[in-house]
């Protein structure tokens, strides 16, 4: 299956480095499972202690795959005149 779309994962980092308040935003329709996977993963991250809370950190992911007909045309040599 082709996957095309984008999303951002926003989260906060506590003074002890723990990640909390993780949420996927701006999710393209059809890419929700990837957004959830990244949100779940980022929710397990721990950062070096920043000294104070850091709010609204953004991690953006973009997935773009060529359409099948475009990919096939790139494989075939082009005739020139």
C-alpha positions, 0 to 999 in steps of 0.5 A, spaced: 500 500 500 502 507 498 502 511 504 502 519 503 501 524 508 504 528 513 503 529 521 506 532 527 507 530 534 507 535 539 509 534 546 512 537 552 518 535 556 518 535 564 524 538 568 526 531 569 526 529 562 520 525 561 515 526 555 508 527 557 502 531 553 503 527 547 498 528 541 498 527 534 496 534 530 495 536 522 494 528 521 492 527 513 487 522 512 489 515 511 495 516 515 493 515 522 496 509 524 503 512 523 501 518 527 499 513 532 505 509 532 510 515 532 505 518 538 506 512 542 514 511 541 515 519 542 511 518 549 516 513 551 522 518 550 526 521 555 530 527 554 536 529 558 534 534 564 532 540 561 532 544 568 525 547 566 519 544 563 519 545 555 512 545 552 509 544 545 515 541 542 514 539 535 516 533 531 514 533 524 513 527 519 512 527 512 511 520 507 511 521 500 511 515 495 511 516 487 505 514 484 506 507 481 506 510 473 511 515 475 515 510 478 515 505 472 516 511 467 523 512 471 525 505 470 524 505 462 529 509 458 526 515 455 527 515 447 530 522 444 530 525 438 
